[in-house]
Amino acid sequence: MSKATGSRKSAIAAAVAEYDSGKFLSDLDRRIGFRTESQESHQAPQLHAYLNEEMVPTLKRLGFTTKVVANPAGVDAPFLLATRHEGDDLPTVVTYGHGDAVRGYDNQWDEGLEPWKIVVRGDRWYGRGIADNKGQHSVNFTALGAVIGARGGKLGYNVKVIFETGEEIDSPGLNQVCAAEKEYLKGDLFLASDGPRVSAERPTVFLGSRGELNFDLEVNLRDGGHHSGNWGGVLRNPAVTLAHAIGTLIDRDGKILVEGLLPPPIQSTVREALSDIELATDANAPAIDPTWGQPGLSSAERVLAWNAVEVLAFKAGNPDAVANAVPPTARAHCQLRFVVGTDWQNAQKHLEEHLALHGYADLVKVIVKSGVAASRLDLEDPWVDWALKSISQSTGKKPALIPNLGGTVPNAIFAQTLGLPTVWIPHSYPACSQHAPNEHFLGSVARESLALMAGLWWDLGEDAGRIVSEKQ
């Protein structure tokens, strides 16, 4: 433990003062101004500029040494690695952020809003990438700086940073960089922020994410379409065939019917953690369909502890210019979101065997694409209880604990390639319009997050050594 010149209370006050003075908003507005659209290859110079002109100076002011690493995956989306080293015998915390955002869709924002400059309307701060992820990593580094100051420049632990600029294009090269830099990134805890809270009002901790596997189903019956009047009734329709085939995978209420794509039974610790979690409580959230999905589960369990098969796109013929012809082909783009313990690596086999059992072996082609593994820290890991208590002390609220995010972040890389216990503290909320026009951050959540992150960074100086020793 380091000798502090201030106190936990003064560290939190210093972090909140960054918000109240307007400095946090000013810094964040400057960062939003970098048009870091990783989906647009011509914006690569903006990705480099965000690292070299914004994040490198920020981290150096906090006492980090930095290095920019080229992306080994053949895309121009560089990485920034940094370390703040206080002692070889001290515990080490690894944190993460990403500087890229999805496309701005500039012309689709409401009148008076624009993606590359923050516009404040009440509690909402509008800007592209502000929720995902510039606002979130800005909170974390601002709070870290407040704690460094309150502790007289000595945290009592080391900090390492992994910063990427390709998260919105599925993090190419991230696993290779982490594997190549495994010794450089060696640590005792992974602590970072992305994704939404369960609601704007409730601080949240999540410990991993569901995995993601995309697959196509195709029915190719003949070359070219044929007149629906002359041939309709004697030619098999690929759209109808594919629709019925999908109906064998998922029933009319969204229940998965493929045995091999089901998860293991929900653990009692997971069920207990989700017992007080409510989804869709924010005003702009969509209404939940109470009978959709696995029967007998709560809505939270269906999203956070179970699997889902979704049809994301379906095409046969040309819906925008319909011809009077039986189409020759039909295709559906499908997705499996899955939790830890699912046999997702054998999804091709499970799908093909299931379709063959229902008479579609020679009709439906299954094309499984690369996937992202599911991961989740054990809910009984001591870092979990530590994080919950710290947040509760800082906010006076009972934080929500969710075993894994319903969506997918590259957590498996940090958990498996780097072997780190992973704790995520999100600073956004479900109705933030992430990836859509009018993306926004909530000022009230940003202010609270600065306080709770300052508390977490402070408490690491008090508790990290003890927890690391207990785990050894």
N, C-alpha and C positions, 0 to 999 in steps of 0.2 A: 504494500500500500504506500502511495506517495504521501508526503507531508503537504497538506493543503494550506494555502494562505487564506482561502475563502471558505465557503461552506456549500453544501448541496443547495440550500435556499438561494444563496447569492449566485450560484451558477445558473439556476433556473431563471432567476430574475434577469441576469445578463442576456440569456438567450431570448427571453420575451421582449427585452428592451430593443433588440434588433428589429423585431416586428413593429413595436409601438413607435419607434423613431422613423419608420419608413425605409430604413436601410435594406431590410430583407426584401421588400417589394422592389426597390431600385435594382438590387443585385439580380433578382429573378427576372425582371423586365429585360435587363441586358442579355441574360442567357436565352430568353425566349427569342430575342432578335436574331440569333443564329439560325438560319434556315436548314436545320439538320435533318433533311428528309432522306433517310437511308434507302428508301425504295426508289429514289431517283439517282441514278449513277452520276449524273452531272453535278450533283450537290456534294460530292466527295470533298471538295475543298472546304466546305462548311463544316464537315465532320472533323477535319484536321484543325480548322481554326478554333472550333469549340474546345478541343483538347489543349492546343498550344497557347491560345490567347486567353482562355477562360479558366479551365480546370487546373492546368499546370501552375499558373500564378496563385490560384486559390489554395492549392495544396502546399505549395512552397511557403506561403505565409503561415500555414499551420505546422510547419516544421517537417514536412515530408521531403524525401528525395524521390524523384520521378523519372520514369523512362517511357517513351512512346514506342510501341511495338507494332510492326506491320502485321496485317492480317494474313495468316498462312493459308487461308482458304481461297485465295485468288480474287478476293473482292477488296475494294479500296475503302475499308471500314476499320480504322486502326484502333488499337487498345492503348490505354494508359494504365501503367502499373506504378504504384507508389508505396513507400514504406516510411513509417515514423518509428524509429527504433530508440528505445530508452534503456534496454538492458537484455542481455542474453538469457538471464534467469527469470525474466518477467513473462507473464502470459501475453498472448497475442490475439488480437481481434481482427478478423478480415471483414471488410465491408465492400459494397458493390453499388454501382449505378450505371445508367446508360444515358448517353447524351443525344441519341438519335430519336426522332419522332416519325410518325407516319406522315403521309402527304398532307399538305395544308388544306387542300380543297378550298382555296381562297374565296372563290365566288359563291360558296354555299353557306357561308356564315351569315347570321342575322345582320340586318342593317346596323351600322355603327361598330361592328366587331370586325377584327382582323386577326389572322392566326399568329402573326410574327411581332405583335406588340400587345402587351397586357392592357386590357380594358377592364376597369373595375366597375361593377354594377352591384351595389349593396355588398353582400357577403361573397359574391362570385367574382373571381379573377379569371378572365377569359384569355386563352392563348394556347397555341398548338404545343403539345408536349409538356404543358404545365402540370398536369396530373401524372403524365407517363413519359418521362420520369424526372424532369428538371426540377419541379417543385419539391419532389420527395428527396432527391439527393441534396438539394439546397438546404432543406430543413436539417438534414443530418450533419452536414459539414458546418453549418452555422452554429448548431448546438455544440458540436465538438469544439469549435473555437472558443465558445463561452466557457466550457469546462476547462480547457487548457489554461485560459486566463485565470479562472477561479482557483486552480490548483498550482498557480505560480509557475506554469510552464512544464510541469511534470505530471503526467497522467497516472503513472504507476503501472502502465502496461504499454505494449507496442500495438500499433495499428497499421494494417496493410490495406491497400485499395486495389480492386479490380474494376476498371471502368471501360465499357465497350461502346461502340458506335454502330452496332449492327443488330441490336436486339429485335428491332421491328422487321428484320428480314431473317428471323429465326437464329440469330446469334452464330453465324458461320465463323469458324475458327476459334470460338471461345473454348471449346473442350481441348483443342490442340494446344492453345496457349497455356491453359491451366495445367495440362499434363507436362508441357515443356518447362514451365516455371513452378513446378510443384514445390521445390525446396524454397524458392523465393516467397511463395504464397503460403507456406506452412503456418498453421495457427491452431488456436484452441476453440474458437467460436466464430461462426459466421453470423453477422448481424447487419441487416440491410432492409430497404424499404421499396416496395413496389405493390401494385394492385390496390384494391379498395378495402376499407374497413367494412364490417357487416352493415353499418349504418353511419351516417355522419356524426351522430352523437356518441357513439361507443368506440373507444380505443380497442384495437384488435391485434392479436398475435396469431400468425399462422406459421406452420412448421414445415411446409413443403408445398407441393402442387400436384394436381392430377396430371397424368400423362396424356399425350395426344397422339393419335394414329389416324392418318387420313387414308381412305381407300376409295377406289372407283369401282362401280359395277357397270358393266357394258353388255348390251344385247345387240349383236350385229347379225342381221338375218339375211340381207340381200344387198345387191348393188342398186342404189337408186330407189326413189319412191314410185308407187304405182297408183293410178287413179282410184280414188276411194269408191266411186260408183261402179266401175267395171270390175274391181277386184276386192272391194270391202266385203268381208264375210267369208272369204276363202284364204286370205293371207294372214298369217299370224302377225299381230301388231306388237312391235317391240316395246312400246310404251306400256301397254297393258301387261305384257309379260314381265317387264321389269318392276312395275308397281306391285304385282302379286308376289314376285320374288322378295321384294323389300318387306312385304307384309308377313313373310315367314321369319324375318329377322327381328322385327319389332311388331308388337300387336297394336291394335287401334288406339290404345291408351299409352303407348310409349314404353311398355315393358319389354325388356330384351329377352328374346326367345332362343338365342344361341348360347347353349350351356357353356361353351369354352370362352365366351366373352364376359362372363359374370365374375364379379370380385369374390373374395372370400367373405364369410360372415363378418358383420361389423363388430369390432372389438368393444368390450364393455367400457373401456376408458374413452374410446372415441364417441360412443353413444352418450356417455355422461357429459363430455365436453360440449356436445351439440344440443344438450337438452334445453338450454335457455337461449339458443340462437334463433332469431327470427329473420327471415329474408324479406326483401321487398318492402321495407318499412319507410323508405324515403318517398317523398311526394311524386317524383318523376319515374319511379320504378314501375315496370309493367306488372299487371295483375297476374299472380300465379294461378296456373290451372291445377286445382287441388287433386284431381283424379289422374293427372298425367305422371307417368314414370312408375317406378317399382312400388307395388302395393304394400301397405303396412309400414311405410317409412314416412318420417316427417319431411317437409320440404328441405330443411337443412341437411338431413341425412341423404336425400336423393342427389343433392348437388355436391356435398362435401365428403360423403362416405360411400358413394355408390358409383356405378358406371352409367354412361349414357351413349346411345347410338343416335346420331343425328343425320338427317339428309339435308345437306347444305345447298345443293343445287341439283336440278333435274331437267334434262333436255331431251326432246324428241321433235323432229321437224323444226320449223321456225315459228315460234309463238308470235313474233312481231310482223310476220308476213305469211299468214297461213295459206297453204296450198291444199287443194282437194286431193290429197294423196296419202296413202298409208306410208308412214315413214319407214326407212330401211333400218334405222338404228335408234337406240335410246341409251342415255348415259346418266348416271347419278353420281355425284361427288358426296361421299359420306365420311363421317368422322366418329371415332370412338374416343371419348374422354374416360379415363380409367384411373382407379386408385391403386395403391401399393398391393401387390399380391395377385394381380391379374396376369394371366398367361398371354400377354399381348404380343410377345415375339412369335407366337404360333397362330396369329390371327388369320393368316392366309389359309392355313390348314383347317382351322375351325370353320371359317366361312365356306370354303369349298365343300367340306364334308356335309355341312348343314344344307347347303343348296342342293347337293346331289341327293340327299335323303328326301328332299321335297320335289325331286324331278326336274331340277334346273341345271344339271351337270353339263349338258351340251348347249345350254341356252345363255347362261349368264357367266361372263368372264369377270374374275376378281383380280384387281390390280392394287396391291397393298404398297404404300409408299413408306418412306422413312418416318420413324416416330420419335417421340421424346418420352423418356422413362418417367414414371411416377416416383415420387420420393416423399418421405415424411419422417421427421424426427420423432423418436419415442416420446409420448406425452409425459412419461414419468422421468425424463431426463432432468437433472437439477437445473439446467439453464432455463427450462420452461417456467418452473415455479419462481425462479429469480426474476425473470422478465415480468411476469404477472404482478408480483409484489411491488416491483419498482414502479410500474405504470400506475398501479392503484395508489401508491403513496404520492405520486406527482400530480394526479388528476382528481383524486377522491372518487373515482369511478371503478366499477368492476369491469375489467377488460374482457372482451370476448376472446375465447380460445377456440380456434378452428384448426383441426389436424392438418389440413392442406387447403390451399386455394382451389376453388372450382376450376379456374383457368389454369394456364400453364406458364410458368417462369422457368428459367434454366437451373432450377434448384438441384436437379440430379447431378449436374456437373460439380457443384460445390460440395454436395453430400457424398458423392461417390468418387469422382476423380480426385478431389482434394481431401476427402474424408473428414469433413467438418460437420459438427452439429449446427443445424441451420435454424435461425430464428428471424422471422420477418415481421416488421412493424409498419403496416401500410399507413399512409397519410392522405389517401384519397377516399372517395366514397362511391357507392355503386352508380349513382346517377350523374357522374361527372362528364358524360359524353366523350369518354376516352375513345380515340380513333375516329370520332365523328366530328362534323362541324360543331362549333360552339363548345369545344372542350374547355373545362374550367376547374379551378381549385377553389376551395372554400377558405376564406381568410380566417374564420373562426377555428377551423380544423388546423390550419397552418400554425396559428398561435399556440393552440393546445399541444400540437406535435412538437414544436420547439421546446416547450416545457418538459414533455415526457421524455424526449430524446436527451435533453440535458441531464435529466435524472438518471437515465440509463447509462450514459457515458460516465457520469459521476460515480454511480454505484459499481461500475466495473472496476474502478480504482479501489473500492472498498472490498469487493467480494470475489473478483476474478481469480486471484491466487488461491483462495480457499476452495472454490469450486473445481478448479483444475486439479488441485491436490486430491480432493475427494474422488474424482473420476479416475485417477490413476490406479 
